[in-house]
């Protein structure tokens, strides 16, 4: 790679690069941070500053940076067979190995994978697959997929339609037809006087009302992230998922657990569905499957749908050039083997997850923090104007951005969704890294409170 000064990289950025999810008018290339290298849980920018990555890249670098094992596997596979497709009745060994491994790791009803290049593509696949499934059952009228407000399911036409972000729907004429949204189980913001459990049941029962409004014979599936990630690490109250599951069963609606963030150890189990006792029919996965080293996603297809597609479906007219890409698949296999060899999921469950939770709860005493919550190694702090009444700041987003910027100046990457600070560190973080992450967070909270005149 060429050597440039930061200013030169930024000039190239301004002249040639359109960033995703970025205010292209205000921010375009002006002050982009150029990340040049990484090791373990740290990143370095082009000015030589070291930052602790509290966000695992973008919820994905679960095994941390600089894992030579993964680089070596990729190099070997590139030399042996860099590409071949899975169309026309062909397959490649790494793809088959990955499919076998996923069948082994996932809950018992999952034995088949359909590979994609990303989480968004996995969700696009799901929309077509569930509609195809009902068509095969002779119930072609079941086309509606019910999702939730403030969900994130990707940025393609179907992914963004399934998502519940209004600001995404406004661009590009979304949602596509037959996608409906119900309330999210976000007690802190929407729970009012109800207890979390009461509110969780209320939010879940909106699914039943929506099904009855639409007519069950029109509803194909319900989709939800076990824990909403991009929406703000929203952990549903106890009882929520059991109620959703029961409603899906009652009306024979397929249940889709979007495991793109929760999958591969994030919640302290291999899948968020394991943590929350969900028994889904389909699970989109991506991100942590390869620790982000190469782009790969999949739909894990439960036996009910898979057997129907195989036994009755004929051709499923869907697939991507890079479905089952052998190099990406080889890296995913190596990544999963590494996770197993290092006992990472068990460590998150029994050691680093509980330790992180304990330290995060200590921050709940800070004057700015209304709630601290976490599961495994994903967590959130709600920054609020008034803790006792759960009142947010009038202009939501400013306080979170300020806190995020203070953290970055001090060498920690956090993400802010409105005024909710989000944590999703690499799963390889040890206790000393967690100490460092929480100490830097505490000092950015203090600086934010001082800037607001609260401390
Ligand atoms: N489902 C979920 C639950 C996700 O979090 C996707 C699907 C789409 O995956 P791809 O690989 O197509 O990006 C995601 C992605 C954020 C942020 O700002 C989150 C995601 C992507 C980009 C930004 O938190 N999640």
Boltz pocket constraint, residues with backbone or C-beta under 6 A from the ligand:
constraints:
  - pocket:
      binder: B
      contacts: [[A, 58], [A, 117], [A, 118], [A, 119], [A, 120], [A, 121], [A, 123], [A, 152], [A, 153], [A, 154], [A, 155], [A, 159], [A, 225], [A, 229], [A, 230], [A, 258], [A, 259], [A, 260], [A, 261], [A, 286], [A, 287], [A, 297]]
      max_distance: 6.0
